[in-house]
Amino acid sequence: MEDMLFYDRMQFAFTITFHYLFPQLTMGLSLMIVYFKWKFLRTKIYKYNDAAKFWMKIFALNFAMGVVTGIPMEFQFGTNWAKFSELTGSIIGQTLAMEGMFSFFLESSFLGLFLFGEKLLGHKLHFVTGFLVFLGSWASGYLIIATHSWMQYPVGYEILENGKFVLNNFSALFSNPWLLPSYLHNQAGSMVTSAFVVAAVGAFYLLSNKHNEFGKLFVKTGVVFGLISSLLVAFPTGDLIAKNVAKYQPVTFAAMEGVFETEEGGSEIILIGQPNMLEKKLDNKIAVPNILSFLTYQEWNAEIKGLNEFDEKDYPTNVPGLYYAYHIMVGLGTIFIGLMLLATVQLFRKKLYKTKWILWSLMFMLPFPYIANTTGWYTAELGRQPWLVYNLLRTADGASPTVSSGNTLFTLLGFMGLYLLLGLLFLMLAGKIINKGPELNQH
C-alpha cells in the first residue's frame, strides 16, 4: 500500500510539475501582451504592436504545451485517485468543469482570433481579443485555485452517510478565506516568471547586438513588471498566505519555518539550517530572534507552537522537503527583488542597457522564477500532507485500491520519456522564434 501511494503521488507530482511550467508563463505573459497592445493604441508606435504579436507566438506555443500536458493529469483523478474523485467529485468537479467550460474555451477561442485576425478585426477589436485571452487565462487560474483552496481549507460542505462530500453552499467556495491570498500570490508569481522571461530575451538581444530596439523595450518592460510583481509576491500576498497557514494549519507552519520547540518570549526566524528529524531539531542554524513572531502576529513576543506540540501522525509527511521547498522559494524571491531593484536604479540612471553584468544576470536568471514557482507549489502541497482534504480525508484513503504500484510506475516512466521529448521540442521551437526575433512591419 505504501509503495502504491508513493508511486501515485510521484506520478501526479511529476505530471503537474511539468505541466505548470507552461501556464505560469501564459498567465503573466497575457497581461504583458495586453499592455503592449494598449501602449500601441495610445502611442501609434508600431514596435509595441510588433512586440505584442511576437510574444503572442511564445504564448501560443506555451498554451499548446499546457493543454497537451494538462489532459493526462485530469485522467489521473479517475485512474490513480478514484476514491478521492468518488468522495469529493460533486465539489471539486464543479470548479474543474467551470475551468474547462468557461476559461479554457474563452482563452482558446480568442487566441486564434488574436493570432490570425488583426487585419480582419482592426486594432481596437484585436486589442479586445487579447484582453479576452488574458481574462480567460486568469479566470482559469482562479477556478483551479478555488479547487486547491477547498482542499486546503474545506468550506460549504456536508458529509453524507456514505462518506461522500456534497456542497451545501456554492458561494462559500468563492468566499473561502484561503482563496484570494492564494490566487493573488500565484498570479504575482506567474508575473515574475513572465517578467524575467521578457527581460532575459531583451538582455539576449542587447548582448548579442541584434534587434536592439526590441531588446531595450523588452528589458525595460521586464524590469518594471518584474520589480512590481517581485514585491507583490512577498507583500502583501505572501504575507497573507503565511498568516493563513499559521491560523488554519499551525502544524504545517511550524514545519515549513523549522520550529521544532515552542519558544518562550517569541520565535526566531530561521535563515539557514537543516532539519534533523531523529533529534527533532535544526542543525547548523542561523536565525534572527523574535522576527517570526513579529511577522506573523505583529508582536515581538507572540508564541508560535513548535512541532513538539502536535501529534506525530499529523506532521506533514515530508518535513525536510517542505522546509527546503519553502526556504528555496523565499530565498529566490529575495534575490529577485534585489536584482530587479538594481536594474530599476540603472534604468532611471539611463545606464541599464550598457550595464553588462546586470544584462548577463537577467539572462541567466531565466530558469529561477520557474524553480521558485515550483517550490512554492511544493510548499503548499507538501504542507497539506498527509491530507487530501485537510483534516477530513487522508491521502491514503483517496488512492485507487485496484491500480497496482507496478502499473503506476510503468506509466510514470512512459510519461517521463514522452515529456522529455516534448520539452526538447518546446525548447527548439521557442529558441527558433526568439532567434528570429520580432517581425518589423512596414508601415
CORDAJO-V900073 format. One record per helix or strand of 2 or more residues. SS is the DSSP state (H for helix, E for strand). FROM is the first residue (numbers start at 1). LEN is the number of residues. Records with the same first field share a line. If there is no record, write none. Layout:
# CORDAJO-V900073
SS = FROM-LEN + FROM-LEN
This chain:
# CORDAJO-V900073
H = 2-42 + 46-34 + 82-35 + 118-4 + 123-30 + 170-5 + 179-29 + 212-37 + 250-8 + 291-7 + 307-3 + 312-3 + 319-30 + 352-3 + 356-9 + 368-17 + 395-3 + 405-32
E = 157-3 + 165-3 + 269-8 + 281-8 + 387-3 + 393-2
